[in-house]
Amino acid sequence: MGIGLFVALFVATTAASYVMTRQAMKKAKQAADEMAGVLVNKESNIEPIPVIYGERRVGGVRVFVSTKDVEGGDKNEFLYIALAMAEGEVESITDIFIDDVPITDSKYFGLYTINVHTGADDQAYDPLLTEANAGWTSNHTLSGVAYLAIKLKWDANVFQGVPDITAIVKGRKVYDPRSTNTVFSNNPALCIRDYLTNNRYGKGIPASAIDDTAFIAAANDCDESVTFYSGGGTGKIFECNAVLKTDDTLFSNIEKMLMGCRGFLPYNQGLYSLIIDKSRSSVFAFDQDTIIGGISIKGETKENKFNRVLVKFANPVVNYQPDQAVWPEAGSTEETTFLEEDNGTLLVEELTLETITNYYAARDLARVVLKRSRNALRTSFRATSEALQLSVGDVVTVTHDTPAWNAKPFQVESISLNYDGTCDVGLLEYDSTIYTYDLAAEEK
Protein backbone atom coordinates (compact mmCIF):
# COMPACT_ATOMS: atom_id res chain seq x y z
CA MET A 1 0.00 0.00 0.00
CA GLY A 2 1.67 3.25 -1.11
CA ILE A 3 1.21 6.84 -0.07
CA GLY A 4 1.42 9.30 -2.97
CA LEU A 5 2.05 12.99 -3.00
CA PHE A 6 -0.34 14.79 -0.69
CA VAL A 7 -1.37 18.37 -0.09
CA ALA A 8 -2.19 19.30 3.52
CA LEU A 9 -3.00 22.93 4.09
CA PHE A 10 -4.07 24.76 7.21
CA VAL A 11 -3.59 28.48 7.85
CA ALA A 12 -2.47 28.01 11.49
CA THR A 13 0.93 26.80 10.27
CA THR A 14 1.80 30.29 8.99
CA ALA A 15 5.03 31.45 10.66
CA ALA A 16 5.01 34.68 12.65
CA SER A 17 8.76 35.44 12.60
CA TYR A 18 9.85 38.94 11.62
CA VAL A 19 10.71 38.05 8.03
CA MET A 20 7.68 35.84 7.49
CA THR A 21 5.36 38.33 9.15
CA ARG A 22 6.60 41.02 6.78
CA GLN A 23 6.03 38.67 3.86
CA ALA A 24 2.62 37.62 5.15
CA MET A 25 1.55 41.24 5.62
CA LYS A 26 2.72 42.08 2.11
CA LYS A 27 0.88 39.09 0.75
CA ALA A 28 -2.23 40.00 2.76
CA LYS A 29 -2.14 43.58 1.45
CA GLN A 30 -1.73 42.32 -2.11
CA ALA A 31 -4.66 39.94 -1.67
CA ALA A 32 -6.81 42.73 -0.21
CA ASP A 33 -5.93 44.96 -3.18
CA GLU A 34 -6.90 42.14 -5.55
CA MET A 35 -10.15 41.69 -3.62
CA ALA A 36 -11.09 45.31 -4.36
CA GLY A 37 -9.67 45.00 -7.87
CA VAL A 38 -12.29 42.48 -8.99
CA LEU A 39 -14.81 45.35 -8.89
CA VAL A 40 -12.88 47.32 -11.52
CA ASN A 41 -13.35 47.16 -15.30
CA LYS A 42 -10.29 46.41 -17.41
CA GLU A 43 -9.75 46.70 -21.14
CA SER A 44 -7.70 43.94 -22.73
CA ASN A 45 -7.69 41.13 -25.24
CA ILE A 46 -5.22 39.04 -23.20
CA GLU A 47 -6.54 39.48 -19.62
CA PRO A 48 -7.36 36.08 -18.08
CA ILE A 49 -11.04 35.36 -17.47
CA PRO A 50 -11.67 34.48 -13.79
CA VAL A 51 -13.55 31.50 -12.40
CA ILE A 52 -16.34 32.48 -10.02
CA TYR A 53 -17.67 30.06 -7.43
CA GLY A 54 -20.61 31.05 -5.30
CA GLU A 55 -21.74 34.68 -5.44
CA ARG A 56 -19.64 37.82 -5.85
CA ARG A 57 -19.98 41.34 -7.20
CA VAL A 58 -17.42 41.76 -9.97
CA GLY A 59 -16.45 44.07 -12.78
CA GLY A 60 -15.17 42.58 -15.98
CA VAL A 61 -12.88 42.82 -18.96
CA ARG A 62 -13.92 45.00 -21.91
CA VAL A 63 -13.00 42.68 -24.77
CA PHE A 64 -14.82 44.82 -27.34
CA VAL A 65 -15.48 48.56 -27.29
CA SER A 66 -16.84 50.60 -30.17
CA THR A 67 -18.78 53.78 -30.82
CA LYS A 68 -21.31 54.58 -33.50
CA ASP A 69 -22.63 57.78 -34.97
CA VAL A 70 -26.31 58.14 -35.82
CA GLU A 71 -27.34 60.32 -38.71
CA GLY A 72 -28.68 63.57 -37.34
CA GLY A 73 -27.42 62.75 -33.85
CA ASP A 74 -24.32 63.43 -31.81
CA LYS A 75 -20.91 62.13 -32.84
CA ASN A 76 -20.17 58.81 -31.13
CA GLU A 77 -23.69 58.86 -29.76
CA PHE A 78 -23.73 55.13 -28.90
CA LEU A 79 -21.13 53.08 -27.05
CA TYR A 80 -21.02 49.29 -27.46
CA ILE A 81 -19.19 47.05 -24.97
CA ALA A 82 -18.70 43.32 -24.60
CA LEU A 83 -17.84 42.91 -20.90
CA ALA A 84 -16.47 39.44 -20.10
CA MET A 85 -17.27 38.52 -16.49
CA ALA A 86 -16.28 34.90 -15.85
CA GLU A 87 -15.71 31.43 -17.16
CA GLY A 88 -19.08 29.90 -17.99
CA GLU A 89 -21.52 28.49 -17.52
CA VAL A 90 -22.66 30.58 -14.56
CA GLU A 91 -26.05 30.55 -12.89
CA SER A 92 -26.95 34.23 -13.39
CA ILE A 93 -25.75 37.83 -13.76
CA THR A 94 -27.97 40.34 -11.94
CA ASP A 95 -28.00 43.60 -9.93
CA ILE A 96 -26.05 45.62 -12.48
CA PHE A 97 -24.46 48.90 -11.36
CA ILE A 98 -23.09 51.67 -13.56
CA ASP A 99 -20.47 53.82 -11.82
CA ASP A 100 -21.59 52.44 -8.43
CA VAL A 101 -25.23 53.43 -9.07
CA PRO A 102 -27.93 50.77 -9.66
CA ILE A 103 -28.92 50.58 -13.30
CA THR A 104 -32.54 50.94 -12.16
CA ASP A 105 -31.83 54.53 -11.10
CA SER A 106 -34.03 56.97 -13.01
CA LYS A 107 -31.07 58.88 -14.44
CA TYR A 108 -30.25 55.91 -16.67
CA PHE A 109 -33.78 55.60 -18.06
CA GLY A 110 -33.68 55.18 -21.82
CA LEU A 111 -29.88 55.25 -21.99
CA TYR A 112 -28.98 51.56 -21.99
CA THR A 113 -29.68 48.15 -23.44
CA ILE A 114 -27.95 45.21 -21.76
CA ASN A 115 -28.16 41.56 -22.72
CA VAL A 116 -26.92 38.84 -20.34
CA HIS A 117 -25.03 35.76 -21.54
CA THR A 118 -24.30 33.11 -18.92
CA GLY A 119 -21.52 31.43 -20.88
CA ALA A 120 -22.91 28.21 -22.27
CA ASP A 121 -20.57 26.54 -24.74
CA ASP A 122 -23.28 26.72 -27.41
CA GLN A 123 -24.49 30.28 -26.76
CA ALA A 124 -25.45 32.32 -29.81
CA TYR A 125 -23.90 35.61 -30.90
CA ASP A 126 -25.47 38.85 -29.69
CA PRO A 127 -26.97 40.98 -32.49
CA LEU A 128 -26.76 44.06 -30.24
CA LEU A 129 -22.98 44.18 -30.73
CA THR A 130 -23.13 43.66 -34.49
CA GLU A 131 -25.05 46.96 -34.68
CA ALA A 132 -21.75 48.74 -34.08
CA ASN A 133 -20.55 47.73 -37.58
CA ALA A 134 -17.03 47.52 -36.18
CA GLY A 135 -16.03 43.94 -36.88
CA TRP A 136 -18.21 42.12 -34.35
CA THR A 137 -19.97 39.41 -36.35
CA SER A 138 -22.19 36.38 -35.88
CA ASN A 139 -18.99 34.35 -35.43
CA HIS A 140 -18.24 36.17 -32.16
CA THR A 141 -20.20 34.06 -29.69
CA LEU A 142 -17.75 34.14 -26.76
CA SER A 143 -18.42 30.44 -26.30
CA GLY A 144 -17.97 29.39 -22.67
CA VAL A 145 -17.62 32.98 -21.42
CA ALA A 146 -20.23 34.71 -19.25
CA TYR A 147 -20.53 38.31 -20.44
CA LEU A 148 -22.71 41.39 -20.81
CA ALA A 149 -23.50 42.88 -24.22
CA ILE A 150 -24.01 46.60 -23.56
CA LYS A 151 -25.26 49.55 -25.60
CA LEU A 152 -25.18 52.99 -23.97
CA LYS A 153 -26.49 56.28 -25.33
CA TRP A 154 -24.30 59.30 -24.60
CA ASP A 155 -25.67 61.87 -22.16
CA ALA A 156 -23.22 64.51 -20.93
CA ASN A 157 -25.24 64.96 -17.74
CA VAL A 158 -24.89 61.26 -16.83
CA PHE A 159 -21.59 59.97 -18.20
CA GLN A 160 -18.14 61.51 -17.86
CA GLY A 161 -16.40 58.78 -19.86
CA VAL A 162 -16.47 55.03 -20.32
CA PRO A 163 -18.34 53.89 -17.21
CA ASP A 164 -17.39 51.12 -14.78
CA ILE A 165 -20.00 48.39 -14.76
CA THR A 166 -20.34 45.73 -12.05
CA ALA A 167 -22.85 42.97 -11.41
CA ILE A 168 -23.65 40.18 -8.99
CA VAL A 169 -22.54 36.92 -10.57
CA LYS A 170 -23.83 33.63 -9.26
CA GLY A 171 -21.01 31.51 -10.53
CA ARG A 172 -20.16 28.08 -11.78
CA LYS A 173 -22.58 25.23 -11.87
CA VAL A 174 -20.80 22.28 -10.24
CA TYR A 175 -21.30 18.54 -10.11
CA ASP A 176 -22.76 17.20 -6.86
CA PRO A 177 -21.97 13.49 -6.41
CA ARG A 178 -24.72 13.26 -3.78
CA SER A 179 -27.44 13.83 -6.38
CA THR A 180 -25.36 13.26 -9.55
CA ASN A 181 -26.71 16.61 -10.80
CA THR A 182 -24.83 19.70 -11.97
CA VAL A 183 -26.18 22.66 -10.02
CA PHE A 184 -25.24 26.10 -8.76
CA SER A 185 -23.65 25.75 -5.33
CA ASN A 186 -21.18 27.55 -3.10
CA ASN A 187 -20.43 24.39 -1.13
CA PRO A 188 -16.61 24.40 -0.84
CA ALA A 189 -16.27 20.65 -1.30
CA LEU A 190 -18.18 20.76 -4.59
CA CYS A 191 -16.25 23.80 -5.78
CA ILE A 192 -12.91 22.15 -4.98
CA ARG A 193 -14.01 19.00 -6.79
CA ASP A 194 -14.98 21.07 -9.84
CA TYR A 195 -11.64 22.87 -9.90
CA LEU A 196 -9.71 19.61 -9.60
CA THR A 197 -11.59 17.94 -12.47
CA ASN A 198 -12.19 20.82 -14.91
CA ASN A 199 -10.18 20.50 -18.12
CA ARG A 200 -10.44 24.14 -19.18
CA TYR A 201 -9.17 26.07 -16.17
CA GLY A 202 -8.58 23.42 -13.48
CA LYS A 203 -6.28 20.43 -13.07
CA GLY A 204 -8.25 18.11 -15.33
CA ILE A 205 -8.12 15.15 -12.97
CA PRO A 206 -10.37 12.31 -14.19
CA ALA A 207 -13.43 11.57 -12.08
CA SER A 208 -12.00 8.10 -11.47
CA ALA A 209 -9.21 9.74 -9.41
CA ILE A 210 -11.67 11.47 -7.06
CA ASP A 211 -12.72 9.77 -3.82
CA ASP A 212 -16.37 10.80 -4.01
CA THR A 213 -17.17 9.08 -0.72
CA ALA A 214 -14.81 11.51 1.02
CA PHE A 215 -16.06 14.49 -1.00
CA ILE A 216 -19.66 13.63 -0.14
CA ALA A 217 -18.78 13.52 3.57
CA ALA A 218 -16.96 16.85 3.25
CA ALA A 219 -19.89 18.40 1.36
CA ASN A 220 -22.24 17.29 4.13
CA ASP A 221 -19.91 18.80 6.74
CA CYS A 222 -19.93 22.10 4.82
CA ASP A 223 -23.74 22.10 4.68
CA GLU A 224 -24.11 22.16 8.48
CA SER A 225 -25.65 25.36 9.85
CA VAL A 226 -25.01 27.30 13.04
CA THR A 227 -26.70 30.17 14.86
CA PHE A 228 -24.45 33.15 14.13
CA TYR A 229 -25.41 35.36 17.06
CA SER A 230 -27.61 35.29 20.12
CA GLY A 231 -31.23 35.84 19.19
CA GLY A 232 -31.15 34.77 15.57
CA GLY A 233 -29.30 34.66 12.28
CA THR A 234 -28.50 31.13 11.12
CA GLY A 235 -26.34 29.99 8.25
CA LYS A 236 -23.29 28.06 7.15
CA ILE A 237 -19.75 28.89 8.19
CA PHE A 238 -18.31 27.01 5.22
CA GLU A 239 -19.13 28.61 1.87
CA CYS A 240 -17.00 29.30 -1.17
CA ASN A 241 -17.68 32.70 -2.76
CA ALA A 242 -14.51 33.17 -4.74
CA VAL A 243 -13.10 34.95 -7.77
CA LEU A 244 -10.16 32.81 -8.85
CA LYS A 245 -7.59 34.22 -11.25
CA THR A 246 -6.87 31.69 -13.97
CA ASP A 247 -3.30 32.97 -14.36
CA ASP A 248 -2.55 32.01 -10.74
CA THR A 249 -1.10 28.57 -10.15
CA LEU A 250 -3.40 25.63 -9.59
CA PHE A 251 -1.84 25.13 -6.17
CA SER A 252 -2.47 28.76 -5.19
CA ASN A 253 -6.15 28.58 -6.12
CA ILE A 254 -6.65 25.25 -4.37
CA GLU A 255 -4.90 26.70 -1.31
CA LYS A 256 -7.35 29.61 -1.21
CA MET A 257 -10.35 27.28 -1.30
CA LEU A 258 -8.90 24.93 1.34
CA MET A 259 -8.14 27.83 3.68
CA GLY A 260 -11.72 29.04 3.56
CA CYS A 261 -13.15 25.70 4.68
CA ARG A 262 -10.36 24.39 6.93
CA GLY A 263 -9.69 21.72 4.34
CA PHE A 264 -7.11 18.97 3.95
CA LEU A 265 -6.61 17.46 0.50
CA PRO A 266 -4.79 14.11 0.85
CA TYR A 267 -3.76 11.93 -2.09
CA ASN A 268 -3.83 8.24 -1.18
CA GLN A 269 -3.61 5.19 -3.41
CA GLY A 270 -4.29 7.19 -6.56
CA LEU A 271 -7.31 9.07 -5.18
CA TYR A 272 -7.79 12.68 -4.10
CA SER A 273 -9.98 13.09 -1.03
CA LEU A 274 -11.11 16.00 1.13
CA ILE A 275 -11.33 16.32 4.91
CA ILE A 276 -12.88 19.30 6.71
CA ASP A 277 -11.09 20.04 9.95
CA LYS A 278 -13.63 19.64 12.74
CA SER A 279 -14.25 17.78 15.98
CA ARG A 280 -13.56 14.12 15.26
CA SER A 281 -12.89 10.88 17.10
CA SER A 282 -9.61 9.05 16.88
CA VAL A 283 -9.27 6.51 14.07
CA PHE A 284 -5.97 4.94 15.17
CA ALA A 285 -4.04 4.44 18.41
CA PHE A 286 -0.24 4.63 18.33
CA ASP A 287 1.64 2.93 21.14
CA GLN A 288 5.08 1.48 21.70
CA ASP A 289 4.16 -1.56 19.62
CA THR A 290 3.51 0.57 16.52
CA ILE A 291 6.17 3.26 17.20
CA ILE A 292 9.64 2.14 16.13
CA GLY A 293 12.59 3.60 18.03
CA GLY A 294 12.55 7.05 19.57
CA ILE A 295 10.04 9.84 19.50
CA SER A 296 10.74 13.48 18.69
CA ILE A 297 8.80 16.24 20.47
CA LYS A 298 8.75 19.92 19.61
CA GLY A 299 6.87 22.39 21.80
CA GLU A 300 4.99 25.46 20.65
CA THR A 301 7.06 28.53 19.84
CA LYS A 302 6.37 32.22 20.19
CA GLU A 303 6.83 32.62 16.44
CA ASN A 304 3.91 30.30 15.75
CA LYS A 305 1.61 31.31 18.60
CA PHE A 306 -0.95 34.13 18.36
CA ASN A 307 -3.19 36.00 20.77
CA ARG A 308 -4.95 38.02 18.10
CA VAL A 309 -5.95 36.95 14.58
CA LEU A 310 -7.30 39.44 12.05
CA VAL A 311 -9.06 38.12 8.95
CA LYS A 312 -9.77 40.28 5.90
CA PHE A 313 -12.62 39.29 3.60
CA ALA A 314 -14.95 40.72 0.94
CA ASN A 315 -18.12 41.78 2.75
CA PRO A 316 -21.41 42.13 0.82
CA VAL A 317 -22.67 44.40 3.61
CA VAL A 318 -20.24 47.05 2.30
CA ASN A 319 -20.76 46.18 -1.38
CA TYR A 320 -18.04 43.51 -1.41
CA GLN A 321 -15.27 45.89 -0.38
CA PRO A 322 -12.54 44.49 1.91
CA ASP A 323 -13.63 44.27 5.56
CA GLN A 324 -12.19 42.54 8.59
CA ALA A 325 -13.10 40.33 11.54
CA VAL A 326 -10.95 39.97 14.66
CA TRP A 327 -10.80 37.38 17.41
CA PRO A 328 -10.68 37.84 20.32
CA GLU A 329 -12.40 41.19 20.63
CA ALA A 330 -10.40 43.97 22.26
CA GLY A 331 -10.89 44.02 26.02
CA SER A 332 -12.55 40.60 26.10
CA THR A 333 -11.85 38.00 28.77
CA GLU A 334 -10.09 35.85 26.18
CA GLU A 335 -7.77 38.65 25.14
CA THR A 336 -6.89 39.45 28.73
CA THR A 337 -6.16 35.81 29.50
CA PHE A 338 -3.99 35.29 26.41
CA LEU A 339 -2.00 38.48 27.02
CA GLU A 340 -1.33 37.43 30.60
CA GLU A 341 -0.11 34.04 29.40
CA ASP A 342 2.17 35.78 26.87
CA ASN A 343 3.60 38.30 29.34
CA GLY A 344 1.69 41.17 27.76
CA THR A 345 3.23 40.68 24.31
CA LEU A 346 0.77 41.14 21.44
CA LEU A 347 1.18 38.30 18.92
CA VAL A 348 -0.83 39.12 15.82
CA GLU A 349 -1.51 37.06 12.71
CA GLU A 350 -3.18 38.69 9.70
CA LEU A 351 -4.90 36.58 7.05
CA THR A 352 -6.76 37.45 3.88
CA LEU A 353 -9.39 34.90 2.90
CA GLU A 354 -10.61 35.23 -0.65
CA THR A 355 -13.47 32.73 -0.49
CA ILE A 356 -15.24 34.01 2.63
CA THR A 357 -17.91 36.74 2.40
CA ASN A 358 -19.52 36.26 5.81
CA TYR A 359 -18.41 38.16 8.91
CA TYR A 360 -19.35 35.33 11.27
CA ALA A 361 -17.48 32.74 9.21
CA ALA A 362 -14.39 34.99 9.07
CA ARG A 363 -14.53 35.57 12.83
CA ASP A 364 -14.90 31.87 13.57
CA LEU A 365 -11.95 30.94 11.38
CA ALA A 366 -9.85 33.57 13.17
CA ARG A 367 -10.83 31.95 16.49
CA VAL A 368 -9.95 28.41 15.35
CA VAL A 369 -6.61 29.52 13.87
CA LEU A 370 -5.71 31.28 17.11
CA LYS A 371 -6.69 28.37 19.35
CA ARG A 372 -4.87 25.86 17.17
CA SER A 373 -1.75 28.00 17.40
CA ARG A 374 -1.88 27.75 21.20
CA ASN A 375 -2.11 23.96 21.12
CA ALA A 376 0.80 23.39 18.79
CA LEU A 377 2.85 20.60 20.34
CA ARG A 378 4.31 18.47 17.55
CA THR A 379 5.69 14.96 17.55
CA SER A 380 7.26 12.77 14.89
CA PHE A 381 8.43 9.19 14.81
CA ARG A 382 8.88 6.11 12.64
CA ALA A 383 5.94 3.71 12.70
CA THR A 384 5.01 0.27 11.46
CA SER A 385 3.21 -0.15 8.14
CA GLU A 386 -0.19 -0.12 9.89
CA ALA A 387 0.05 3.69 9.92
CA LEU A 388 -0.25 3.73 6.13
CA GLN A 389 -4.00 3.42 6.44
CA LEU A 390 -4.04 7.02 7.72
CA SER A 391 -4.55 10.25 5.79
CA VAL A 392 -3.46 13.79 6.48
CA GLY A 393 -6.11 15.34 8.74
CA ASP A 394 -7.00 12.10 10.54
CA VAL A 395 -7.18 12.21 14.33
CA VAL A 396 -5.12 9.65 16.25
CA THR A 397 -3.95 9.04 19.82
CA VAL A 398 -0.44 8.41 21.10
CA THR A 399 0.44 6.41 24.20
CA HIS A 400 4.12 6.48 25.14
CA ASP A 401 6.11 6.17 28.37
CA THR A 402 8.80 8.75 27.60
CA PRO A 403 6.50 11.83 27.61
CA ALA A 404 4.00 10.00 29.84
CA TRP A 405 1.22 10.26 27.26
CA ASN A 406 -1.85 8.15 27.68
CA ALA A 407 -4.04 8.25 24.55
CA LYS A 408 -3.08 11.88 23.89
CA PRO A 409 -4.93 13.15 20.77
CA PHE A 410 -3.04 14.38 17.71
CA GLN A 411 -3.81 15.14 14.08
CA VAL A 412 -1.80 13.72 11.18
CA GLU A 413 0.23 16.46 9.46
CA SER A 414 2.45 14.29 7.28
CA ILE A 415 3.04 10.68 6.49
CA SER A 416 5.55 9.14 4.08
CA LEU A 417 6.55 5.61 3.11
CA ASN A 418 10.09 4.35 3.63
CA TYR A 419 11.89 1.73 1.52
CA ASP A 420 11.79 -0.80 4.33
CA GLY A 421 7.99 -0.68 4.60
CA THR A 422 7.91 1.56 7.67
CA CYS A 423 6.66 5.13 7.53
CA ASP A 424 7.56 8.48 9.02
CA VAL A 425 4.69 10.23 10.76
CA GLY A 426 4.33 13.87 11.77
CA LEU A 427 1.57 14.82 14.20
CA LEU A 428 0.15 18.06 15.60
CA GLU A 429 -1.56 18.33 18.98
CA TYR A 430 -5.34 18.16 18.65
CA ASP A 431 -8.13 19.62 20.80
CA SER A 432 -11.63 18.70 19.67
CA THR A 433 -13.25 21.38 21.87
CA ILE A 434 -11.99 24.35 19.82
CA TYR A 435 -14.33 23.62 16.91
CA THR A 436 -17.57 24.33 18.76
CA TYR A 437 -18.95 27.52 17.23
CA ASP A 438 -18.70 30.56 19.53
CA LEU A 439 -21.72 32.88 19.41
CA ALA A 440 -20.74 36.31 18.15
CA ALA A 441 -22.27 39.70 18.71
CA GLU A 442 -24.53 40.74 15.83
CA GLU A 443 -22.63 42.37 12.98
CA LYS A 444 -23.09 46.12 12.97
Order of alpha helices (4+ residues) and beta strands (2+ residues): alpha-beta-beta-beta-beta-beta-beta-beta-beta-alpha-beta-beta-beta-alpha-alpha-beta-beta-beta-alpha-beta-beta-beta-beta-beta-beta-beta-beta-alpha-beta-alpha-beta-beta-beta-beta
